[in-house]
Every structure is written in structure tokens, then in C-alpha cells.
Amino acid sequence: MDDARREDGPRDASSQRRVRAGLNDQTQRRIGNHLRAMYDAVLQQPVPDRFSDLIARLDASEPDKA
């Protein structure tokens, strides 16, 4: 039964990489555009105050490296 399962399609990482490498240019561009749009939306979000506060505290506790 394990042999039959292996014949259904690629299961190991190297086989999956070969399948992904076979994407045509149009599909790759479409995926790239969607990823860029998603990350652009994330970059437009403000930095939470708690992160800004943490960064300020870390900067204040660091000795000058000049």
C-alpha cells in the first residue's frame, strides 16, 4: 500500500521542488504580484506602540558604539 501511495504524486521535498520549478512565467508573475500586494498591505500598518517603546528602551540601554 505504501508503494501505491508513492505513485499518486510527489511526496518528498526534492520532487515538490521540481513541481514548483515547473511553474510558467505567467503563474510566477501572478504569485509574485499577490505576495507583493500582501506585504505592501502589512508595511502600511503602523508599528504598535509597545514595539516602539521596546525599541526605545533597547536603544537607551545600549552603550554608544561610536
N, CA, C and O of each residue as an XYZ file, in Angstrom:
264
protein
N       0.819     -1.189      0.000
C       0.000      0.000      0.000
C       0.869      1.262      0.000
O       0.491      2.274     -0.589
N       2.022      1.205      0.652
C       2.919      2.354      0.646
C       3.396      2.665     -0.767
O       3.516      3.831     -1.143
N       3.673      1.606     -1.562
C       4.134      1.825     -2.931
C       3.063      2.502     -3.764
O       3.377      3.378     -4.570
N       1.811      2.121     -3.593
C       0.718      2.733     -4.341
C       0.579      4.204     -3.963
O       0.300      5.049     -4.814
N       0.773      4.498     -2.699
C       0.657      5.880     -2.241
C       1.762      6.738     -2.864
O       1.516      7.895     -3.203
N       2.958      6.203     -3.018
C       4.073      6.952     -3.604
C       3.828      7.257     -5.071
O       4.322      8.263     -5.579
N       3.074      6.410     -5.764
C       2.824      6.613     -7.183
C       1.767      7.682     -7.437
O       1.640      8.156     -8.566
N       1.007      8.074     -6.418
C      -0.040      9.078     -6.600
C       0.522     10.422     -7.014
O      -0.108     11.145     -7.786
N       1.680     10.764     -6.522
C       2.273     12.057     -6.831
C       3.502     12.265     -5.999
O       3.840     11.434     -5.156
N       4.180     13.380     -6.230
C       5.413     13.630     -5.485
C       5.140     13.824     -4.001
O       4.242     14.573     -3.615
N       5.923     13.144     -3.179
C       5.742     13.231     -1.730
C       6.975     13.804     -1.038
O       6.860     14.444      0.007
N       8.152     13.576     -1.617
C       9.359     14.048     -0.938
C       9.679     15.474     -1.358
O       9.154     15.966     -2.356
N      10.541     16.136     -0.596
C      10.838     17.556     -0.801
C      11.460     17.820     -2.172
O      11.126     18.816     -2.813
N      12.351     16.950     -2.629
C      13.002     17.201     -3.919
C      11.990     17.116     -5.057
O      12.082     17.887     -6.013
N      11.046     16.217     -4.980
C      10.020     16.117     -6.012
C       9.115     17.336     -5.990
O       8.710     17.827     -7.044
N       8.796     17.826     -4.807
C       7.955     19.010     -4.702
C       8.665     20.224     -5.278
O       8.025     21.063     -5.913
N       9.982     20.338     -5.072
C      10.744     21.449     -5.646
C      10.696     21.396     -7.171
O      10.574     22.429     -7.829
N      10.794     20.189     -7.730
C      10.751     20.066     -9.189
C       9.403     20.512     -9.724
O       9.341     21.154    -10.773
N       8.317     20.185     -9.022
C       6.988     20.588     -9.458
C       6.875     22.099     -9.418
O       6.374     22.697    -10.370
N       7.332     22.745     -8.327
C       7.261     24.190     -8.206
C       8.137     24.873     -9.247
O       7.768     25.926     -9.765
N       9.272     24.299     -9.557
C      10.171     24.896    -10.536
C       9.542     24.892    -11.919
O       9.980     25.634    -12.798
N       8.527     24.072    -12.124
C       7.881     23.958    -13.414
C       6.793     24.985    -13.652
O       6.104     24.907    -14.670
N       6.608     25.942    -12.757
C       5.586     26.962    -12.960
C       5.969     27.843    -14.136
O       7.127     28.229    -14.291
N       4.982     28.153    -14.961
C       5.291     29.013    -16.108
C       5.440     30.462    -15.659
O       5.106     30.805    -14.525
N       5.938     31.302    -16.548
C       6.229     32.701    -16.216
C       4.990     33.453    -15.746
O       5.058     34.244    -14.804
N       3.866     33.208    -16.399
C       2.632     33.906    -16.027
C       2.219     33.556    -14.598
O       1.831     34.438    -13.832
N       2.300     32.293    -14.240
C       1.941     31.858    -12.892
C       2.900     32.445    -11.866
O       2.471     32.890    -10.801
N       4.192     32.452    -12.175
C       5.173     33.028    -11.259
C       4.925     34.517    -11.055
O       5.017     35.013     -9.933
N       4.611     35.235    -12.136
C       4.312     36.673    -12.013
C       3.068     36.907    -11.174
O       3.030     37.816    -10.346
N       2.060     36.088    -11.392
C       0.811     36.241    -10.634
C       1.045     36.012     -9.140
O       0.554     36.774     -8.307
N       1.787     34.976     -8.812
C       2.116     34.701     -7.411
C       2.928     35.850     -6.830
O       2.666     36.297     -5.713
N       3.913     36.328     -7.583
C       4.735     37.448     -7.134
C       3.907     38.697     -6.889
O       4.118     39.390     -5.893
N       2.975     38.996     -7.774
C       2.113     40.171     -7.599
C       1.248     40.049     -6.349
O       1.078     41.014     -5.605
N       0.707     38.863     -6.128
C      -0.120     38.656     -4.935
C       0.718     38.801     -3.657
O       0.272     39.417     -2.690
N       1.913     38.243     -3.655
C       2.779     38.358     -2.479
C       3.172     39.807     -2.215
O       3.167     40.259     -1.070
N       3.516     40.541     -3.289
C       3.860     41.955     -3.121
C       2.691     42.742     -2.554
O       2.878     43.569     -1.662
N       1.495     42.498     -3.058
C       0.310     43.206     -2.571
C       0.076     42.892     -1.092
O      -0.266     43.778     -0.309
N       0.261     41.641     -0.723
C       0.063     41.240      0.666
C       1.083     41.920      1.579
O       0.719     42.453      2.627
N       2.349     41.903      1.187
C       3.393     42.504      2.019
C       3.289     44.023      2.040
O       3.589     44.644      3.059
N       2.868     44.635      0.930
C       2.676     46.085      0.916
C       1.615     46.489      1.929
O       1.759     47.503      2.612
N       0.542     45.694      2.028
C      -0.510     45.983      2.993
C       0.028     45.896      4.418
O      -0.346     46.702      5.269
N       0.889     44.940      4.681
C       1.479     44.789      6.015
C       2.389     45.983      6.325
O       2.393     46.490      7.447
N       3.152     46.427      5.331
C       4.073     47.549      5.544
C       3.334     48.860      5.814
O       3.889     49.764      6.439
N       2.101     48.969      5.354
C       1.325     50.193      5.555
C       0.763     50.289      6.969
O       0.335     51.364      7.389
N       0.758     49.189      7.703
C       0.225     49.200      9.067
C       1.205     49.893      9.996
O       2.419     49.745      9.850
N       0.680     50.651     10.955
C       1.572     51.341     11.894
C       2.262     50.352     12.839
O       1.757     49.262     13.106
N       3.414     50.760     13.328
C       4.138     49.949     14.306
C       3.401     50.102     15.644
O       3.156     51.226     16.083
N       3.048     48.995     16.292
C       2.358     49.098     17.589
C       3.198     49.868     18.615
O       4.425     49.770     18.623
N       2.532     50.623     19.466
C       3.208     51.431     20.484
C       4.133     50.587     21.352
O       5.225     51.027     21.710
N       3.702     49.386     21.689
C       4.547     48.560     22.569
C       5.863     48.189     21.892
O       6.882     48.048     22.567
N       5.857     48.029     20.568
C       7.103     47.754     19.861
C       7.995     48.989     19.835
O       9.205     48.895     20.044
N       7.391     50.146     19.579
C       8.159     51.396     19.574
C       8.783     51.634     20.937
O       9.944     52.032     21.031
N       8.011     51.391     22.001
C       8.524     51.559     23.361
C       9.681     50.599     23.629
O      10.691     50.988     24.216
N       9.535     49.366     23.204
C      10.583     48.364     23.413
C      11.864     48.758     22.669
O      12.962     48.646     23.215
N      11.721     49.212     21.445
C      12.893     49.635     20.672
C      13.583     50.812     21.352
O      14.810     50.856     21.437
N      12.789     51.763     21.836
C      13.366     52.924     22.524
C      14.114     52.491     23.780
O      15.195     53.010     24.058
N      13.561     51.554     24.540
C      14.236     51.078     25.748
C      15.519     50.340     25.416
O      16.527     50.489     26.107
N      15.479     49.542     24.356
C      16.684     48.813     23.935
C      17.759     49.778     23.467
O      18.933     49.602     23.793
N      17.381     50.782     22.717
C      18.346     51.789     22.273
C      18.950     52.539     23.443
O      20.145     52.837     23.438
N      18.142     52.849     24.446
C      18.622     53.603     25.612
C      19.576     52.764     26.463
O      20.484     53.309     27.091
N      19.380     51.459     26.491
C      20.224     50.603     27.331
C      21.522     50.198     26.647
O      22.421     49.671     27.302
N      21.636     50.431     25.353
C      22.825     50.058     24.600
C      23.914     51.110     24.769
O      23.641     52.300     24.615
N      25.124     50.705     25.078
C      26.216     51.685     25.166
C      26.508     52.250     23.771
O      26.302     51.583     22.757
N      26.988     53.482     23.748
C      27.335     54.101     22.451
C      28.443     53.305     21.784
O      29.425     52.918     22.417
N      28.262     53.070     20.488
C      29.246     52.276     19.736
C      30.054     53.163     18.804
O      30.542     52.698     17.774
N      30.197     54.407     19.145
C      30.915     55.345     18.266
C      32.403     55.237     18.388
O      33.132     55.962     17.711
